[in-house]
Amino acid sequence: VKATDAFVGQVNDFVVDPETGYITHIVLREGLPWDKKYITIAITKIDHIDESVVYLKLNKKEVKQLPAIPVRYP
């Protein structure tokens, strides 16, 4: 995932609206392996997707200001 000014992480998962089946957010994994953070980013904040890169409408500082979410995987 690339913000307007730098790479910020990787898509880790998607949030899907159970009623419509549409993706509403991406879950961004950022940080180092021992200090991972997961952040949800609304698809309205995606500028475009090119090959294997998601380009955001946000800069790196704006992404860092988004709240981290707890993620539990089985």
PDB file of N, CA, C, O and CB in Angstrom:
ATOM      1  N   VAL A   1       0.858  -1.177   0.000  1.00  0.00           N
ATOM      2  CA  VAL A   1       0.000   0.000   0.000  1.00  0.00           C
ATOM      3  C   VAL A   1       0.894   1.225   0.000  1.00  0.00           C
ATOM      4  O   VAL A   1       1.839   1.320   0.783  1.00  0.00           O
ATOM      5  CB  VAL A   1      -0.971   0.006   1.226  1.00  0.00           C
ATOM      6  N   LYS A   2       0.586   2.161  -0.884  1.00  0.00           N
ATOM      7  CA  LYS A   2       1.393   3.373  -0.998  1.00  0.00           C
ATOM      8  C   LYS A   2       0.523   4.594  -0.713  1.00  0.00           C
ATOM      9  O   LYS A   2      -0.503   4.808  -1.359  1.00  0.00           O
ATOM     10  CB  LYS A   2       2.040   3.478  -2.405  1.00  0.00           C
ATOM     11  N   ALA A   3       0.952   5.389   0.263  1.00  0.00           N
ATOM     12  CA  ALA A   3       0.324   6.676   0.512  1.00  0.00           C
ATOM     13  C   ALA A   3       0.794   7.627  -0.584  1.00  0.00           C
ATOM     14  O   ALA A   3       1.550   7.225  -1.469  1.00  0.00           O
ATOM     15  CB  ALA A   3       0.674   7.227   1.947  1.00  0.00           C
ATOM     16  N   THR A   4       0.358   8.867  -0.535  1.00  0.00           N
ATOM     17  CA  THR A   4       0.752   9.808  -1.583  1.00  0.00           C
ATOM     18  C   THR A   4       2.243  10.104  -1.562  1.00  0.00           C
ATOM     19  O   THR A   4       2.796  10.570  -2.559  1.00  0.00           O
ATOM     20  CB  THR A   4      -0.022  11.096  -1.439  1.00  0.00           C
ATOM     21  N   ASP A   5       2.908   9.835  -0.420  1.00  0.00           N
ATOM     22  CA  ASP A   5       4.317  10.194  -0.302  1.00  0.00           C
ATOM     23  C   ASP A   5       5.250   9.053   0.106  1.00  0.00           C
ATOM     24  O   ASP A   5       6.459   9.265   0.196  1.00  0.00           O
ATOM     25  CB  ASP A   5       4.449  11.284   0.677  1.00  0.00           C
ATOM     26  N   ALA A   6       4.729   7.854   0.354  1.00  0.00           N
ATOM     27  CA  ALA A   6       5.605   6.748   0.757  1.00  0.00           C
ATOM     28  C   ALA A   6       4.808   5.451   0.859  1.00  0.00           C
ATOM     29  O   ALA A   6       3.583   5.469   0.976  1.00  0.00           O
ATOM     30  CB  ALA A   6       6.294   7.061   2.108  1.00  0.00           C
ATOM     31  N   PHE A   7       5.522   4.326   0.812  1.00  0.00           N
ATOM     32  CA  PHE A   7       4.872   3.054   1.083  1.00  0.00           C
ATOM     33  C   PHE A   7       4.584   2.982   2.578  1.00  0.00           C
ATOM     34  O   PHE A   7       5.398   3.418   3.391  1.00  0.00           O
ATOM     35  CB  PHE A   7       5.754   1.851   0.616  1.00  0.00           C
ATOM     36  N   VAL A   8       3.416   2.426   2.945  1.00  0.00           N
ATOM     37  CA  VAL A   8       3.013   2.422   4.351  1.00  0.00           C
ATOM     38  C   VAL A   8       2.688   1.036   4.909  1.00  0.00           C
ATOM     39  O   VAL A   8       2.479   0.903   6.115  1.00  0.00           O
ATOM     40  CB  VAL A   8       1.827   3.304   4.523  1.00  0.00           C
ATOM     41  N   GLY A   9       2.640   0.024   4.083  1.00  0.00           N
ATOM     42  CA  GLY A   9       2.351  -1.304   4.603  1.00  0.00           C
ATOM     43  C   GLY A   9       1.766  -2.220   3.548  1.00  0.00           C
ATOM     44  O   GLY A   9       1.872  -1.971   2.347  1.00  0.00           O
ATOM     45  N   GLN A  10       1.140  -3.296   4.033  1.00  0.00           N
ATOM     46  CA  GLN A  10       0.566  -4.304   3.143  1.00  0.00           C
ATOM     47  C   GLN A  10      -0.906  -4.534   3.487  1.00  0.00           C
ATOM     48  O   GLN A  10      -1.317  -4.404   4.640  1.00  0.00           O
ATOM     49  CB  GLN A  10       1.357  -5.631   3.240  1.00  0.00           C
ATOM     50  N   VAL A  11      -1.684  -4.877   2.468  1.00  0.00           N
ATOM     51  CA  VAL A  11      -3.074  -5.267   2.713  1.00  0.00           C
ATOM     52  C   VAL A  11      -3.044  -6.613   3.409  1.00  0.00           C
ATOM     53  O   VAL A  11      -2.455  -7.571   2.907  1.00  0.00           O
ATOM     54  CB  VAL A  11      -3.913  -5.327   1.379  1.00  0.00           C
ATOM     55  N   ASN A  12      -3.678  -6.680   4.557  1.00  0.00           N
ATOM     56  CA  ASN A  12      -3.705  -7.916   5.324  1.00  0.00           C
ATOM     57  C   ASN A  12      -5.053  -8.623   5.206  1.00  0.00           C
ATOM     58  O   ASN A  12      -5.129  -9.849   5.287  1.00  0.00           O
ATOM     59  CB  ASN A  12      -3.394  -7.630   6.783  1.00  0.00           C
ATOM     60  N   ASP A  13      -6.111  -7.842   5.016  1.00  0.00           N
ATOM     61  CA  ASP A  13      -7.442  -8.419   4.992  1.00  0.00           C
ATOM     62  C   ASP A  13      -8.418  -7.394   4.430  1.00  0.00           C
ATOM     63  O   ASP A  13      -8.037  -6.274   4.090  1.00  0.00           O
ATOM     64  CB  ASP A  13      -7.872  -8.879   6.405  1.00  0.00           C
ATOM     65  N   PHE A  14      -9.675  -7.791   4.341  1.00  0.00           N
ATOM     66  CA  PHE A  14     -10.743  -6.914   3.873  1.00  0.00           C
ATOM     67  C   PHE A  14     -11.885  -6.948   4.874  1.00  0.00           C
ATOM     68  O   PHE A  14     -12.099  -7.959   5.543  1.00  0.00           O
ATOM     69  CB  PHE A  14     -11.234  -7.332   2.461  1.00  0.00           C
ATOM     70  N   VAL A  15     -12.619  -5.846   4.979  1.00  0.00           N
ATOM     71  CA  VAL A  15     -13.850  -5.812   5.761  1.00  0.00           C
ATOM     72  C   VAL A  15     -14.988  -5.810   4.743  1.00  0.00           C
ATOM     73  O   VAL A  15     -15.032  -4.968   3.845  1.00  0.00           O
ATOM     74  CB  VAL A  15     -13.912  -4.546   6.735  1.00  0.00           C
ATOM     75  N   VAL A  16     -15.899  -6.754   4.895  1.00  0.00           N
ATOM     76  CA  VAL A  16     -16.999  -6.926   3.941  1.00  0.00           C
ATOM     77  C   VAL A  16     -18.324  -6.661   4.646  1.00  0.00           C
ATOM     78  O   VAL A  16     -18.569  -7.162   5.743  1.00  0.00           O
ATOM     79  CB  VAL A  16     -16.983  -8.355   3.321  1.00  0.00           C
ATOM     80  N   ASP A  17     -19.169  -5.871   4.005  1.00  0.00           N
ATOM     81  CA  ASP A  17     -20.517  -5.631   4.521  1.00  0.00           C
ATOM     82  C   ASP A  17     -21.308  -6.925   4.350  1.00  0.00           C
ATOM     83  O   ASP A  17     -21.475  -7.396   3.225  1.00  0.00           O
ATOM     84  CB  ASP A  17     -21.219  -4.423   3.780  1.00  0.00           C
ATOM     85  N   PRO A  18     -21.801  -7.511   5.449  1.00  0.00           N
ATOM     86  CA  PRO A  18     -22.490  -8.800   5.335  1.00  0.00           C
ATOM     87  C   PRO A  18     -23.798  -8.732   4.552  1.00  0.00           C
ATOM     88  O   PRO A  18     -24.238  -9.741   4.000  1.00  0.00           O
ATOM     89  CB  PRO A  18     -22.768  -9.342   6.703  1.00  0.00           C
ATOM     90  N   GLU A  19     -24.413  -7.575   4.496  1.00  0.00           N
ATOM     91  CA  GLU A  19     -25.688  -7.455   3.777  1.00  0.00           C
ATOM     92  C   GLU A  19     -25.499  -7.336   2.271  1.00  0.00           C
ATOM     93  O   GLU A  19     -26.267  -7.905   1.496  1.00  0.00           O
ATOM     94  CB  GLU A  19     -26.458  -6.253   4.284  1.00  0.00           C
ATOM     95  N   THR A  20     -24.472  -6.594   1.860  1.00  0.00           N
ATOM     96  CA  THR A  20     -24.283  -6.368   0.427  1.00  0.00           C
ATOM     97  C   THR A  20     -23.208  -7.252  -0.185  1.00  0.00           C
ATOM     98  O   THR A  20     -23.218  -7.509  -1.389  1.00  0.00           O
ATOM     99  CB  THR A  20     -23.937  -4.932   0.183  1.00  0.00           C
ATOM    100  N   GLY A  21     -22.273  -7.720   0.653  1.00  0.00           N
ATOM    101  CA  GLY A  21     -21.154  -8.503   0.146  1.00  0.00           C
ATOM    102  C   GLY A  21     -20.046  -7.646  -0.449  1.00  0.00           C
ATOM    103  O   GLY A  21     -19.086  -8.176  -1.008  1.00  0.00           O
ATOM    104  N   TYR A  22     -20.169  -6.325  -0.334  1.00  0.00           N
ATOM    105  CA  TYR A  22     -19.152  -5.413  -0.873  1.00  0.00           C
ATOM    106  C   TYR A  22     -18.048  -5.145   0.143  1.00  0.00           C
ATOM    107  O   TYR A  22     -18.293  -5.097   1.349  1.00  0.00           O
ATOM    108  CB  TYR A  22     -19.796  -4.089  -1.301  1.00  0.00           C
ATOM    109  N   ILE A  23     -16.846  -4.974  -0.357  1.00  0.00           N
ATOM    110  CA  ILE A  23     -15.727  -4.595   0.496  1.00  0.00           C
ATOM    111  C   ILE A  23     -15.911  -3.140   0.891  1.00  0.00           C
ATOM    112  O   ILE A  23     -16.131  -2.283   0.035  1.00  0.00           O
ATOM    113  CB  ILE A  23     -14.357  -4.817  -0.222  1.00  0.00           C
ATOM    114  N   THR A  24     -15.818  -2.855   2.207  1.00  0.00           N
ATOM    115  CA  THR A  24     -15.973  -1.488   2.702  1.00  0.00           C
ATOM    116  C   THR A  24     -14.649  -0.883   3.155  1.00  0.00           C
ATOM    117  O   THR A  24     -14.468   0.333   3.093  1.00  0.00           O
ATOM    118  CB  THR A  24     -16.961  -1.462   3.848  1.00  0.00           C
ATOM    119  N   HIS A  25     -13.723  -1.727   3.610  1.00  0.00           N
ATOM    120  CA  HIS A  25     -12.431  -1.275   4.121  1.00  0.00           C
ATOM    121  C   HIS A  25     -11.358  -2.297   3.775  1.00  0.00           C
ATOM    122  O   HIS A  25     -11.643  -3.477   3.570  1.00  0.00           O
ATOM    123  CB  HIS A  25     -12.491  -1.045   5.650  1.00  0.00           C
ATOM    124  N   ILE A  26     -10.123  -1.824   3.715  1.00  0.00           N
ATOM    125  CA  ILE A  26      -8.989  -2.737   3.696  1.00  0.00           C
ATOM    126  C   ILE A  26      -8.359  -2.682   5.081  1.00  0.00           C
ATOM    127  O   ILE A  26      -8.420  -1.660   5.764  1.00  0.00           O
ATOM    128  CB  ILE A  26      -7.949  -2.364   2.565  1.00  0.00           C
ATOM    129  N   VAL A  27      -7.757  -3.785   5.482  1.00  0.00           N
ATOM    130  CA  VAL A  27      -7.013  -3.810   6.738  1.00  0.00           C
ATOM    131  C   VAL A  27      -5.543  -3.741   6.360  1.00  0.00           C
ATOM    132  O   VAL A  27      -5.001  -4.646   5.726  1.00  0.00           O
ATOM    133  CB  VAL A  27      -7.340  -5.102   7.605  1.00  0.00           C
ATOM    134  N   LEU A  28      -4.912  -2.649   6.763  1.00  0.00           N
ATOM    135  CA  LEU A  28      -3.513  -2.398   6.454  1.00  0.00           C
ATOM    136  C   LEU A  28      -2.653  -2.924   7.587  1.00  0.00           C
ATOM    137  O   LEU A  28      -2.901  -2.626   8.755  1.00  0.00           O
ATOM    138  CB  LEU A  28      -3.254  -0.892   6.222  1.00  0.00           C
ATOM    139  N   ARG A  29      -1.643  -3.705   7.241  1.00  0.00           N
ATOM    140  CA  ARG A  29      -0.661  -4.153   8.232  1.00  0.00           C
ATOM    141  C   ARG A  29       0.567  -3.293   8.049  1.00  0.00           C
ATOM    142  O   ARG A  29       1.171  -3.269   6.977  1.00  0.00           O
ATOM    143  CB  ARG A  29      -0.318  -5.685   8.081  1.00  0.00           C
ATOM    144  N   GLU A  30       0.933  -2.584   9.108  1.00  0.00           N
ATOM    145  CA  GLU A  30       2.136  -1.762   9.031  1.00  0.00           C
ATOM    146  C   GLU A  30       3.052  -2.087  10.193  1.00  0.00           C
ATOM    147  O   GLU A  30       2.625  -2.681  11.184  1.00  0.00           O
ATOM    148  CB  GLU A  30       1.781  -0.263   9.025  1.00  0.00           C
ATOM    149  N   GLY A  31       4.288  -1.705  10.074  1.00  0.00           N
ATOM    150  CA  GLY A  31       5.237  -1.915  11.150  1.00  0.00           C
ATOM    151  C   GLY A  31       6.112  -3.122  10.934  1.00  0.00           C
ATOM    152  O   GLY A  31       6.009  -3.833   9.934  1.00  0.00           O
ATOM    153  N   LEU A  32       6.971  -3.326  11.901  1.00  0.00           N
ATOM    154  CA  LEU A  32       7.914  -4.440  11.867  1.00  0.00           C
ATOM    155  C   LEU A  32       7.258  -5.697  12.418  1.00  0.00           C
ATOM    156  O   LEU A  32       6.242  -5.610  13.109  1.00  0.00           O
ATOM    157  CB  LEU A  32       9.188  -4.103  12.668  1.00  0.00           C
ATOM    158  N   PRO A  33       7.822  -6.868  12.124  1.00  0.00           N
ATOM    159  CA  PRO A  33       7.197  -8.117  12.579  1.00  0.00           C
ATOM    160  C   PRO A  33       6.913  -8.156  14.085  1.00  0.00           C
ATOM    161  O   PRO A  33       5.923  -8.759  14.500  1.00  0.00           O
ATOM    162  CB  PRO A  33       8.081  -9.279  12.215  1.00  0.00           C
ATOM    163  N   TRP A  34       7.742  -7.539  14.896  1.00  0.00           N
ATOM    164  CA  TRP A  34       7.540  -7.557  16.342  1.00  0.00           C
ATOM    165  C   TRP A  34       6.711  -6.360  16.822  1.00  0.00           C
ATOM    166  O   TRP A  34       6.409  -6.267  18.012  1.00  0.00           O
ATOM    167  CB  TRP A  34       8.887  -7.574  17.055  1.00  0.00           C
ATOM    168  N   ASP A  35       6.344  -5.459  15.936  1.00  0.00           N
ATOM    169  CA  ASP A  35       5.571  -4.274  16.315  1.00  0.00           C
ATOM    170  C   ASP A  35       4.535  -3.969  15.231  1.00  0.00           C
ATOM    171  O   ASP A  35       4.471  -2.854  14.714  1.00  0.00           O
ATOM    172  CB  ASP A  35       6.507  -3.049  16.539  1.00  0.00           C
ATOM    173  N   LYS A  36       3.730  -4.972  14.900  1.00  0.00           N
ATOM    174  CA  LYS A  36       2.730  -4.811  13.841  1.00  0.00           C
ATOM    175  C   LYS A  36       1.540  -4.017  14.351  1.00  0.00           C
ATOM    176  O   LYS A  36       1.144  -4.132  15.512  1.00  0.00           O
ATOM    177  CB  LYS A  36       2.267  -6.180  13.314  1.00  0.00           C
ATOM    178  N   LYS A  37       0.979  -3.212  13.463  1.00  0.00           N
ATOM    179  CA  LYS A  37      -0.267  -2.512  13.732  1.00  0.00           C
ATOM    180  C   LYS A  37      -1.203  -2.804  12.576  1.00  0.00           C
ATOM    181  O   LYS A  37      -0.778  -2.950  11.430  1.00  0.00           O
ATOM    182  CB  LYS A  37      -0.042  -0.970  13.917  1.00  0.00           C
ATOM    183  N   TYR A  38      -2.470  -2.885  12.892  1.00  0.00           N
ATOM    184  CA  TYR A  38      -3.487  -3.102  11.881  1.00  0.00           C
ATOM    185  C   TYR A  38      -4.409  -1.896  11.877  1.00  0.00           C
ATOM    186  O   TYR A  38      -4.908  -1.483  12.924  1.00  0.00           O
ATOM    187  CB  TYR A  38      -4.278  -4.418  12.139  1.00  0.00           C
ATOM    188  N   ILE A  39      -4.632  -1.335  10.702  1.00  0.00           N
ATOM    189  CA  ILE A  39      -5.431  -0.128  10.554  1.00  0.00           C
ATOM    190  C   ILE A  39      -6.459  -0.383   9.459  1.00  0.00           C
ATOM    191  O   ILE A  39      -6.123  -0.932   8.410  1.00  0.00           O
ATOM    192  CB  ILE A  39      -4.538   1.116  10.221  1.00  0.00           C
ATOM    193  N   THR A  40      -7.711   0.012   9.696  1.00  0.00           N
ATOM    194  CA  THR A  40      -8.704  -0.101   8.632  1.00  0.00           C
ATOM    195  C   THR A  40      -8.750   1.203   7.860  1.00  0.00           C
ATOM    196  O   THR A  40      -8.732   2.291   8.437  1.00  0.00           O
ATOM    197  CB  THR A  40     -10.103  -0.451   9.202  1.00  0.00           C
ATOM    198  N   ILE A  41      -8.808   1.073   6.556  1.00  0.00           N
ATOM    199  CA  ILE A  41      -8.882   2.232   5.666  1.00  0.00           C
ATOM    200  C   ILE A  41     -10.080   2.040   4.749  1.00  0.00           C
ATOM    201  O   ILE A  41     -10.186   1.037   4.044  1.00  0.00           O
ATOM    202  CB  ILE A  41      -7.558   2.414   4.839  1.00  0.00           C
ATOM    203  N   ALA A  42     -10.981   3.020   4.771  1.00  0.00           N
ATOM    204  CA  ALA A  42     -12.184   2.951   3.940  1.00  0.00           C
ATOM    205  C   ALA A  42     -11.798   2.927   2.464  1.00  0.00           C
ATOM    206  O   ALA A  42     -10.826   3.564   2.060  1.00  0.00           O
ATOM    207  CB  ALA A  42     -13.124   4.148   4.233  1.00  0.00           C
ATOM    208  N   ILE A  43     -12.557   2.196   1.672  1.00  0.00           N
ATOM    209  CA  ILE A  43     -12.233   2.118   0.246  1.00  0.00           C
ATOM    210  C   ILE A  43     -12.381   3.475  -0.442  1.00  0.00           C
ATOM    211  O   ILE A  43     -11.825   3.686  -1.520  1.00  0.00           O
ATOM    212  CB  ILE A  43     -13.126   1.086  -0.442  1.00  0.00           C
ATOM    213  N   THR A  44     -13.122   4.387   0.169  1.00  0.00           N
ATOM    214  CA  THR A  44     -13.240   5.744  -0.399  1.00  0.00           C
ATOM    215  C   THR A  44     -11.922   6.497  -0.326  1.00  0.00           C
ATOM    216  O   THR A  44     -11.755   7.516  -0.996  1.00  0.00           O
ATOM    217  CB  THR A  44     -14.326   6.538   0.333  1.00  0.00           C
ATOM    218  N   LYS A  45     -10.976   6.007   0.486  1.00  0.00           N
ATOM    219  CA  LYS A  45      -9.649   6.633   0.607  1.00  0.00           C
ATOM    220  C   LYS A  45      -8.639   6.026  -0.359  1.00  0.00           C
ATOM    221  O   LYS A  45      -7.468   6.405  -0.353  1.00  0.00           O
ATOM    222  CB  LYS A  45      -9.130   6.498   2.036  1.00  0.00           C
ATOM    223  N   ILE A  46      -9.090   5.080  -1.196  1.00  0.00           N
ATOM    224  CA  ILE A  46      -8.221   4.476  -2.208  1.00  0.00           C
ATOM    225  C   ILE A  46      -8.340   5.294  -3.487  1.00  0.00           C
ATOM    226  O   ILE A  46      -9.438   5.541  -3.986  1.00  0.00           O
ATOM    227  CB  ILE A  46      -8.596   2.972  -2.464  1.00  0.00           C
ATOM    228  N   ASP A  47      -7.196   5.707  -4.004  1.00  0.00           N
ATOM    229  CA  ASP A  47      -7.175   6.459  -5.255  1.00  0.00           C
ATOM    230  C   ASP A  47      -7.318   5.506  -6.437  1.00  0.00           C
ATOM    231  O   ASP A  47      -8.196   5.667  -7.286  1.00  0.00           O
ATOM    232  CB  ASP A  47      -5.873   7.284  -5.376  1.00  0.00           C
ATOM    233  N   HIS A  48      -6.434   4.511  -6.472  1.00  0.00           N
ATOM    234  CA  HIS A  48      -6.509   3.497  -7.521  1.00  0.00           C
ATOM    235  C   HIS A  48      -5.644   2.302  -7.146  1.00  0.00           C
ATOM    236  O   HIS A  48      -4.854   2.353  -6.203  1.00  0.00           O
ATOM    237  CB  HIS A  48      -6.068   4.080  -8.884  1.00  0.00           C
ATOM    238  N   ILE A  49      -5.812   1.234  -7.903  1.00  0.00           N
ATOM    239  CA  ILE A  49      -5.017   0.018  -7.711  1.00  0.00           C
ATOM    240  C   ILE A  49      -4.349  -0.284  -9.031  1.00  0.00           C
ATOM    241  O   ILE A  49      -5.001  -0.331 -10.074  1.00  0.00           O
ATOM    242  CB  ILE A  49      -5.896  -1.196  -7.222  1.00  0.00           C
ATOM    243  N   ASP A  50      -3.035  -0.490  -8.982  1.00  0.00           N
ATOM    244  CA  ASP A  50      -2.258  -0.738 -10.188  1.00  0.00           C
ATOM    245  C   ASP A  50      -1.397  -1.975  -9.968  1.00  0.00           C
ATOM    246  O   ASP A  50      -0.500  -1.968  -9.124  1.00  0.00           O
ATOM    247  CB  ASP A  50      -1.381   0.495 -10.558  1.00  0.00           C
ATOM    248  N   GLU A  51      -1.666  -3.034 -10.723  1.00  0.00           N
ATOM    249  CA  GLU A  51      -0.955  -4.297 -10.585  1.00  0.00           C
ATOM    250  C   GLU A  51      -1.081  -4.798  -9.153  1.00  0.00           C
ATOM    251  O   GLU A  51      -2.149  -5.275  -8.769  1.00  0.00           O
ATOM    252  CB  GLU A  51       0.532  -4.140 -10.979  1.00  0.00           C
ATOM    253  N   SER A  52      -0.029  -4.704  -8.356  1.00  0.00           N
ATOM    254  CA  SER A  52      -0.085  -5.221  -6.989  1.00  0.00           C
ATOM    255  C   SER A  52       0.058  -4.115  -5.936  1.00  0.00           C
ATOM    256  O   SER A  52       0.378  -4.402  -4.783  1.00  0.00           O
ATOM    257  CB  SER A  52       1.004  -6.262  -6.789  1.00  0.00           C
ATOM    258  N   VAL A  53      -0.174  -2.867  -6.317  1.00  0.00           N
ATOM    259  CA  VAL A  53      -0.038  -1.743  -5.384  1.00  0.00           C
ATOM    260  C   VAL A  53      -1.372  -1.021  -5.247  1.00  0.00           C
ATOM    261  O   VAL A  53      -2.033  -0.701  -6.236  1.00  0.00           O
ATOM    262  CB  VAL A  53       1.063  -0.760  -5.859  1.00  0.00           C
ATOM    263  N   VAL A  54      -1.751  -0.771  -3.986  1.00  0.00           N
ATOM    264  CA  VAL A  54      -2.934   0.033  -3.690  1.00  0.00           C
ATOM    265  C   VAL A  54      -2.440   1.443  -3.387  1.00  0.00           C
ATOM    266  O   VAL A  54      -1.623   1.637  -2.487  1.00  0.00           O
ATOM    267  CB  VAL A  54      -3.773  -0.566  -2.482  1.00  0.00           C
ATOM    268  N   TYR A  55      -2.932   2.428  -4.137  1.00  0.00           N
ATOM    269  CA  TYR A  55      -2.540   3.829  -3.947  1.00  0.00           C
ATOM    270  C   TYR A  55      -3.634   4.556  -3.183  1.00  0.00           C
ATOM    271  O   TYR A  55      -4.802   4.535  -3.573  1.00  0.00           O
ATOM    272  CB  TYR A  55      -2.269   4.528  -5.312  1.00  0.00           C
ATOM    273  N   LEU A  56      -3.245   5.192  -2.100  1.00  0.00           N
ATOM    274  CA  LEU A  56      -4.200   5.897  -1.259  1.00  0.00           C
ATOM    275  C   LEU A  56      -4.285   7.378  -1.596  1.00  0.00           C
ATOM    276  O   LEU A  56      -3.395   7.933  -2.240  1.00  0.00           O
ATOM    277  CB  LEU A  56      -3.832   5.725   0.190  1.00  0.00           C
ATOM    278  N   LYS A  57      -5.359   8.006  -1.156  1.00  0.00           N
ATOM    279  CA  LYS A  57      -5.523   9.455  -1.259  1.00  0.00           C
ATOM    280  C   LYS A  57      -4.951  10.144  -0.021  1.00  0.00           C
ATOM    281  O   LYS A  57      -5.015  11.369   0.091  1.00  0.00           O
ATOM    282  CB  LYS A  57      -7.013   9.821  -1.439  1.00  0.00           C
ATOM    283  N   LEU A  58      -4.396   9.370   0.902  1.00  0.00           N
ATOM    284  CA  LEU A  58      -3.847   9.885   2.159  1.00  0.00           C
ATOM    285  C   LEU A  58      -2.334   9.918   2.105  1.00  0.00           C
ATOM    286  O   LEU A  58      -1.717   9.132   1.387  1.00  0.00           O
ATOM    287  CB  LEU A  58      -4.314   9.035   3.347  1.00  0.00           C
ATOM    288  N   ASN A  59      -1.727  10.833   2.869  1.00  0.00           N
ATOM    289  CA  ASN A  59      -0.270  10.809   2.985  1.00  0.00           C
ATOM    290  C   ASN A  59       0.120   9.956   4.195  1.00  0.00           C
ATOM    291  O   ASN A  59      -0.742   9.516   4.956  1.00  0.00           O
ATOM    292  CB  ASN A  59       0.306  12.259   3.116  1.00  0.00           C
ATOM    293  N   LYS A  60       1.405   9.730   4.363  1.00  0.00           N
ATOM    294  CA  LYS A  60       1.893   8.842   5.412  1.00  0.00           C
ATOM    295  C   LYS A  60       1.482   9.336   6.799  1.00  0.00           C
ATOM    296  O   LYS A  60       1.122   8.530   7.657  1.00  0.00           O
ATOM    297  CB  LYS A  60       3.412   8.717   5.331  1.00  0.00           C
ATOM    298  N   LYS A  61       1.530  10.630   7.023  1.00  0.00           N
ATOM    299  CA  LYS A  61       1.155  11.194   8.324  1.00  0.00           C
ATOM    300  C   LYS A  61      -0.325  10.945   8.615  1.00  0.00           C
ATOM    301  O   LYS A  61      -0.688  10.617   9.744  1.00  0.00           O
ATOM    302  CB  LYS A  61       1.458  12.707   8.364  1.00  0.00           C
ATOM    303  N   GLU A  62      -1.170  11.097   7.610  1.00  0.00           N
ATOM    304  CA  GLU A  62      -2.604  10.858   7.793  1.00  0.00           C
ATOM    305  C   GLU A  62      -2.891   9.391   8.101  1.00  0.00           C
ATOM    306  O   GLU A  62      -3.769   9.084   8.907  1.00  0.00           O
ATOM    307  CB  GLU A  62      -3.377  11.289   6.543  1.00  0.00           C
ATOM    308  N   VAL A  63      -2.156   8.492   7.464  1.00  0.00           N
ATOM    309  CA  VAL A  63      -2.323   7.065   7.731  1.00  0.00           C
ATOM    310  C   VAL A  63      -1.898   6.763   9.166  1.00  0.00           C
ATOM    311  O   VAL A  63      -2.586   6.019   9.863  1.00  0.00           O
ATOM    312  CB  VAL A  63      -1.501   6.212   6.724  1.00  0.00           C
ATOM    313  N   LYS A  64      -0.789   7.320   9.616  1.00  0.00           N
ATOM    314  CA  LYS A  64      -0.290   7.084  10.977  1.00  0.00           C
ATOM    315  C   LYS A  64      -1.274   7.588  12.030  1.00  0.00           C
ATOM    316  O   LYS A  64      -1.299   7.069  13.146  1.00  0.00           O
ATOM    317  CB  LYS A  64       1.070   7.764  11.170  1.00  0.00           C
ATOM    318  N   GLN A  65      -2.080   8.589  11.691  1.00  0.00           N
ATOM    319  CA  GLN A  65      -3.038   9.156  12.641  1.00  0.00           C
ATOM    320  C   GLN A  65      -4.311   8.318  12.766  1.00  0.00           C
ATOM    321  O   GLN A  65      -5.101   8.530  13.686  1.00  0.00           O
ATOM    322  CB  GLN A  65      -3.400  10.568  12.225  1.00  0.00           C
ATOM    323  N   LEU A  66      -4.516   7.370  11.852  1.00  0.00           N
ATOM    324  CA  LEU A  66      -5.687   6.502  11.938  1.00  0.00           C
ATOM    325  C   LEU A  66      -5.519   5.556  13.124  1.00  0.00           C
ATOM    326  O   LEU A  66      -4.405   5.114  13.405  1.00  0.00           O
ATOM    327  CB  LEU A  66      -5.890   5.704  10.616  1.00  0.00           C
ATOM    328  N   PRO A  67      -6.611   5.240  13.822  1.00  0.00           N
ATOM    329  CA  PRO A  67      -6.478   4.365  14.993  1.00  0.00           C
ATOM    330  C   PRO A  67      -6.165   2.927  14.604  1.00  0.00           C
ATOM    331  O   PRO A  67      -6.686   2.397  13.623  1.00  0.00           O
ATOM    332  CB  PRO A  67      -7.752   4.402  15.818  1.00  0.00           C
ATOM    333  N   ALA A  68      -5.304   2.315  15.398  1.00  0.00           N
ATOM    334  CA  ALA A  68      -5.007   0.893  15.220  1.00  0.00           C
ATOM    335  C   ALA A  68      -6.181   0.091  15.774  1.00  0.00           C
ATOM    336  O   ALA A  68      -6.859   0.530  16.702  1.00  0.00           O
ATOM    337  CB  ALA A  68      -3.662   0.492  15.932  1.00  0.00           C
ATOM    338  N   ILE A  69      -6.412  -1.074  15.202  1.00  0.00           N
ATOM    339  CA  ILE A  69      -7.514  -1.919  15.646  1.00  0.00           C
ATOM    340  C   ILE A  69      -6.963  -3.248  16.138  1.00  0.00           C
ATOM    341  O   ILE A  69      -5.940  -3.723  15.646  1.00  0.00           O
ATOM    342  CB  ILE A  69      -8.538  -2.139  14.508  1.00  0.00           C
ATOM    343  N   PRO A  70      -7.644  -3.850  17.112  1.00  0.00           N
ATOM    344  CA  PRO A  70      -7.218  -5.185  17.517  1.00  0.00           C
ATOM    345  C   PRO A  70      -7.677  -6.211  16.482  1.00  0.00           C
ATOM    346  O   PRO A  70      -8.823  -6.185  16.034  1.00  0.00           O
ATOM    347  CB  PRO A  70      -7.775  -5.537  18.919  1.00  0.00           C
ATOM    348  N   VAL A  71      -6.783  -7.099  16.114  1.00  0.00           N
ATOM    349  CA  VAL A  71      -7.119  -8.124  15.126  1.00  0.00           C
ATOM    350  C   VAL A  71      -6.801  -9.474  15.755  1.00  0.00           C
ATOM    351  O   VAL A  71      -5.700  -9.695  16.259  1.00  0.00           O
ATOM    352  CB  VAL A  71      -6.328  -7.917  13.770  1.00  0.00           C
ATOM    353  N   ARG A  72      -7.773 -10.362  15.718  1.00  0.00           N
ATOM    354  CA  ARG A  72      -7.563 -11.716  16.224  1.00  0.00           C
ATOM    355  C   ARG A  72      -7.828 -12.691  15.096  1.00  0.00           C
ATOM    356  O   ARG A  72      -8.867 -12.634  14.438  1.00  0.00           O
ATOM    357  CB  ARG A  72      -8.478 -12.018  17.449  1.00  0.00           C
ATOM    358  N   TYR A  73      -6.895 -13.572  14.883  1.00  0.00           N
ATOM    359  CA  TYR A  73      -7.050 -14.618  13.886  1.00  0.00           C
ATOM    360  C   TYR A  73      -7.037 -15.963  14.585  1.00  0.00           C
ATOM    361  O   TYR A  73      -6.280 -16.168  15.534  1.00  0.00           O
ATOM    362  CB  TYR A  73      -5.937 -14.541  12.812  1.00  0.00           C
ATOM    363  N   PRO A  74      -7.882 -16.889  14.114  1.00  0.00           N
ATOM    364  CA  PRO A  74      -7.925 -18.217  14.745  1.00  0.00           C
ATOM    365  C   PRO A  74      -6.632 -18.985  14.569  1.00  0.00           C
ATOM    366  O   PRO A  74      -6.516 -20.115  15.043  1.00  0.00           O
ATOM    367  CB  PRO A  74      -9.068 -19.026  14.180  1.00  0.00           C
TER     368      PRO A  74
END
